[in-house]
């Protein structure tokens, strides 16, 4: 457990310019995508009139109250509670209020029997920033905590997704016939929306052989089950490559691209801090003093 804690948080590690940049990039990503989803939902919510299937908080409070201008008011408050702590580190406790209201906005938007995955990791990232702002007194440790907290749930989320597939279907989940079915279903969906659908090279390859289709699904399942490896720094870049490859494969086979997940994996899954530290100490970078000052300070 000590080694796992060290790999996720590593509070004792000396601060470096590269680490600061990567942590702030993580924070910026969380703020930007929180606001993207918040306003996307705020513009959509006024089109709703009834709760079709209560989700989470909607089982305890009447969220229909927000089916109007209050969704916009909520979005404004979330925006302020994200931008202010991003600019003023001492006010990071405001992320807690942003997280609660962001979750409420999510519940209001998706109490229609539809629950997407796109905002889940963003929500966990915001929760990590919220907990850090509330309970981590040392401001220098707040972002490392939020970063490690999010990595923990990324690994847990992917592995639990793989386990859920096995619980639901067993090892037969990887049967290539299933991929054939899903490709056909997505083809019908796209055809109904656009009036045309053409198979790409990977879809044609999968449909040409049940064995190849089974290999594709096996790669996806094994990759998900290995998601916990992202907890360890040694394995983090490698499992990140496989997870990104899995998402590209999902896009090519089923036309579903988890863009937000992929961007977050790129920011968090690779040792950018070490690469930037090496760049900072290089001869060429030392000559660019004005640029160096802007990037690091």
C-alpha positions in Angstrom: 0.0 0.0 0.0 2.9 2.4 0.7 4.3 1.8 -2.7 0.9 2.3 -4.3 0.4 5.5 -2.4 3.9 6.7 -3.4 3.2 5.9 -7.1 -0.1 7.8 -7.1 0.7 10.9 -5.0 4.5 11.0 -4.3 4.1 14.1 -2.0 7.8 13.8 -0.9 9.2 14.3 -4.4 10.9 17.6 -5.0 9.0 20.1 -7.0 10.2 20.6 -10.6 9.1 22.9 -13.4 7.9 20.0 -15.5 5.8 18.6 -12.7 4.2 22.0 -12.1 3.3 22.4 -15.8 1.8 18.9 -16.0 -0.3 19.4 -12.8 -1.5 22.8 -14.0 -2.3 21.3 -17.4 -4.4 18.7 -15.6 -6.2 21.4 -13.6 -6.8 23.5 -16.8 -8.2 20.5 -18.6 -10.6 19.8 -15.7 -11.8 23.4 -15.6 -12.2 23.7 -19.4 -14.1 20.5 -19.9 -16.2 21.1 -16.8 -17.3 24.4 -18.3 -17.8 22.8 -21.8 -20.2 20.2 -20.4 -21.8 22.6 -18.0 -22.9 25.0 -20.7 -23.7 22.3 -23.2 -26.2 20.9 -20.6 -27.4 24.4 -19.7 -28.4 25.1 -23.3 -30.1 21.7 -23.6 -32.0 21.6 -20.3 -34.7 24.2 -21.3 -35.9 21.8 -24.0 -36.9 19.3 -21.3 -40.3 19.2 -19.5 -40.4 16.0 -17.5 -38.2 13.6 -15.6 -38.4 10.3 -17.6 -36.1 8.2 -15.4 -34.9 9.7 -12.1 -31.1 9.6 -11.9 -29.2 9.9 -8.6 -30.2 13.1 -6.8 -33.4 13.2 -8.9 -34.7 10.4 -6.7 -34.7 12.8 -3.7 -35.3 16.2 -5.1 -37.5 17.6 -7.9 -35.0 18.6 -10.5 -37.8 19.8 -12.9 -37.3 23.1 -11.0 -34.1 23.5 -13.2 -35.9 23.0 -16.5 -35.6 26.6 -17.5 -33.4 29.6 -16.7 -32.1 28.1 -13.4 -29.9 25.8 -15.4 -28.2 28.9 -16.9 -27.9 30.4 -13.4 -26.3 27.2 -12.2 -23.9 27.3 -15.1 -22.8 30.8 -14.2 -22.1 29.9 -10.6 -20.1 26.8 -11.7 -18.1 29.0 -14.1 -17.1 31.4 -11.3 -16.4 28.5 -8.9 -13.9 27.1 -11.5 -12.2 30.2 -12.9 -11.6 31.9 -9.5 -9.8 29.0 -7.8 -7.8 28.3 -11.0 -6.5 31.9 -10.8 -6.2 32.1 -7.1 -4.8 28.9 -5.5 -5.9 29.8 -2.0 -9.5 29.6 -3.0 -9.4 26.1 -4.3 -12.1 25.1 -1.8 -14.5 26.7 -4.3 -14.0 23.6 -6.5 -16.2 21.8 -3.9 -19.2 24.0 -4.7 -18.4 23.7 -8.4 -18.4 19.8 -8.1 -21.8 19.7 -6.3 -23.5 22.0 -8.8 -21.8 20.2 -11.7 -23.2 16.9 -10.5 -26.6 18.6 -10.2 -26.4 19.9 -13.7 -25.5 16.4 -14.9 -28.5 14.9 -13.1 -30.9 17.5 -14.5 -29.6 16.9 -18.1 -29.6 13.1 -18.0 -32.8 12.2 -16.0 -34.2 11.1 -19.4 -33.1 7.5 -19.2 -29.8 8.3 -20.9 -26.5 8.0 -19.1 -23.3 8.7 -21.2 -19.7 8.1 -20.1 -18.2 11.3 -21.5 -18.2 13.5 -18.4 -17.4 10.8 -15.8 -13.7 11.2 -15.6 -14.0 15.0 -15.7 -16.4 14.7 -12.8 -13.9 12.6 -10.8 -11.1 15.1 -11.7 -13.3 18.0 -10.3 -14.0 15.9 -7.2 -10.3 15.4 -6.7 -9.7 19.2 -6.9 -12.6 19.7 -4.5 -11.3 17.3 -1.9 -7.9 18.7 -2.2 -9.2 22.3 -1.7 -11.2 21.2 1.4 -8.8 18.9 3.2 -5.2 19.4 1.9 -3.8 22.3 3.9 -0.4 22.4 2.1 -1.3 24.2 -1.1 1.7 22.6 -2.8 0.2 19.1 -2.2 -3.3 19.9 -3.4 -2.7 19.3 -7.1 -0.6 16.2 -6.6 -3.5 14.8 -4.5 -6.1 15.6 -7.1 -3.9 14.1 -9.9 -3.3 10.9 -8.0 -6.9 10.7 -6.9 -8.0 10.9 -10.6 -5.5 8.3 -11.7 -6.8 5.9 -9.0 -10.4 6.2 -10.4 -9.2 6.0 -14.0 -7.6 2.7 -13.3 -10.5 1.5 -11.2 -13.0 2.6 -13.8 -11.4 0.8 -16.7 -10.8 -2.4 -14.8 -14.3 -2.5 -13.4 -15.7 -2.0 -16.9 -13.8 -5.1 -18.0 -15.1 -7.1 -15.0 -18.6 -5.9 -15.6 -18.4 -7.4 -19.2 -17.3 -10.7 -17.7 -20.0 -10.7 -15.1 -22.7 -9.9 -17.7 -21.6 -12.3 -20.5 -18.6 -14.3 -19.3 -15.7 -15.0 -21.5 -18.0 -15.3 -24.5 -18.1 -11.5 -24.6 -15.1 -11.6 -26.9 -17.0 -13.7 -29.5 -16.4 -12.0 -32.9 -20.1 -12.5 -33.7 -20.9 -9.8 -31.1 -18.6 -7.3 -32.9 -20.4 -8.1 -36.1 -23.7 -7.3 -34.4 -22.5 -4.0 -33.0 -21.0 -2.9 -36.3 -24.3 -3.6 -38.0 -26.3 -1.7 -35.3 -24.0 1.3 -35.6 -24.2 1.2 -39.4 -28.0 1.3 -39.1 -27.8 4.3 -36.7 -25.5 6.2 -39.0 -27.5 5.4 -42.0 -30.7 6.7 -40.4 -29.0 9.9 -39.4 -27.0 10.7 -42.6 -28.6 8.6 -45.3 -25.3 6.8 -46.1 -22.8 4.5 -44.4 -19.6 2.9 -45.7 -17.4 0.4 -43.9 -13.9 1.5 -43.1 -10.8 -0.8 -43.4 -11.0 -2.1 -39.8 -14.7 -2.9 -40.0 -14.2 -4.7 -43.3 -11.3 -6.7 -41.7 -13.4 -7.6 -38.7 -16.4 -8.7 -40.8 -14.1 -10.8 -43.0 -13.2 -13.1 -40.2 -14.8 -14.1 -36.9 -11.3 -14.9 -35.6 -10.0 -11.4 -36.3 -13.2 -9.9 -34.8 -12.6 -12.0 -31.7 -9.0 -10.8 -31.5 -10.1 -7.2 -31.6 -12.6 -7.7 -28.7 -10.0 -9.7 -26.8 -7.5 -6.8 -27.1 -10.1 -4.4 -25.8 -11.1 -6.6 -22.8 -7.6 -7.4 -21.8 -6.7 -3.7 -22.0 -9.6 -2.7 -19.8 -8.8 -5.5 -17.2 -5.2 -4.1 -17.1 -6.4 -0.6 -16.3 -5.2 -0.8 -12.7 -1.6 -0.7 -14.1 -2.0 3.0 -14.5 -1.6 3.3 -10.8 2.1 2.5 -11.1 4.5 5.0 -12.7 6.6 2.2 -14.3 3.6 0.8 -16.3 1.6 4.0 -16.7 2.9 5.1 -20.2 2.5 1.6 -21.6 -1.1 1.0 -20.4 -1.9 4.5 -21.5 -0.8 3.7 -25.0 -3.0 0.5 -25.0 -6.0 2.4 -23.6 -5.7 5.1 -26.3 -5.3 2.4 -28.9 -8.5 0.7 -27.5 -10.4 4.0 -27.9 -9.2 4.4 -31.5 -10.3 0.8 -32.1 -13.7 1.5 -30.7 -14.0 4.6 -32.9 -12.9 2.6 -36.0 -15.2 -0.4 -35.4 -18.3 1.2 -33.8 -17.9 4.9 -34.6 -17.9 5.9 -30.9 -14.9 8.1 -30.0 -14.3 9.0 -26.3 -12.5 12.3 -27.1 -12.5 13.6 -23.6 -11.2 10.3 -22.2 -8.4 10.3 -24.8 -7.3 13.8 -24.1 -7.2 13.2 -20.4 -5.2 10.0 -20.8 -2.6 11.9 -23.0 -2.2 14.6 -20.3 -2.0 12.3 -17.3 -0.6 9.0 -18.6 2.8 10.0 -19.9 5.8 11.4 -18.0 5.6 14.9 -19.5 7.2 16.3 -16.4 10.4 14.4 -17.0 10.5 15.3 -20.6 10.0 19.0 -19.9 12.6 18.9 -17.2 15.1 17.5 -19.7 14.1 20.1 -22.2 14.5 22.8 -19.6 18.0 21.7 -18.8 19.0 21.4 -22.4 21.5 23.8 -24.0 19.1 24.9 -26.6 16.3 25.8 -24.1 18.7 27.7 -21.9 19.3 30.1 -24.8 15.6 30.9 -24.9 15.4 32.9 -21.7 12.3 35.0 -22.4 10.3 31.9 -23.6 11.6 29.9 -20.6 10.4 32.6 -18.2 6.9 32.6 -19.8 6.5 28.8 -19.8 7.8 28.1 -16.3 6.8 31.0 -14.2 
